[in-house]
Amino acid sequence: MKEVPLKVDEIYVPTKRRKTFEEDKAESLAEDILENGQQRPIQVRQGKGRLVLIEGLHRLEAVKLLGEETIQGYIVSARQF
């Protein structure tokens, strides 16, 4: 898997995942990213003309707080059930 820069405003966050958001955690991560850089890429998948977040909600929200336009991530394959 290759790590790539992803445009923050092109990533869709499903409602179910958004319900797990904790603002304090995102703010803390934003401080850490500012000091140390992004340590772990997020994971997204392709979905109907957009990227859908799989893993990394707080990292995504943290870079938004920092005003960043891109975030490092992996584009992974969606599993068929």
N, C-alpha and C positions, 0 to 999 in steps of 0.2 A: 504494500500500500504506500502510495506517495503522498506526502504532506503538501497541501497547496493552499494559497491564499484564497479566501472566500469573501465575497462582498456581504457585509453584515446585513444590509437592507434587502438582500435577496434570499434570506433564510427565514422560512416559515416555522413558527413554533406551534405545535399542536396544542389545543386547549388543555388536554389532559396533562401534558408536560408543564404547561404554564402554571397550573395549579400548585406545583411543587416549588415555585419560586419563593425565595427568602431574600428580601432586600439587603439585610445585614450581611449575608453571606456574599452577595454580589459586590457590595462596597468593600468588604475585606479583600476579596479577590482582586478588585480593581487596584487597590493599594499594592498588593503583591506583584501584580503584572507590571505596574509602573516601576517598581523597584528591581524586579528580577526578570521581566519579560514573560511571555506566555510559555509555560512549561509543558502543558499537555494540549494537543490539538483537540478540537471538537469533532464530532462525527455527524455527517449528514447523508441523506440519500436523495436520489433523483425522484421527483414525484410530480406528475402532471404539470410540467413546465416550470417547476420551482424546486429549490432545495428544501428538504424537510429535516429539521433537527432531530437527531436520535439521542445524542449524548453531549452534554456540555452547556446546559441552560445558564448556569451561573457564570461560566466563562464568557459566554456570548453577551450576557447582560453587563458584565464587568467591562468589556471592551466598548460597549455602547456608552457606559458612564464616562469612559475616558475620551469619548469622541472619535474613536477609531472607525475607519471605513471598511477595514478588512480584518479577518481573523484567520489564524492557521487552522486547517482542518483536514479531515479525510473524507472523501466521498466513497461510501461503502455500498455494497449491493443489498437491496431489500430482500428479505427471505420470503419465499413463496410457501404458503401453508396449504 
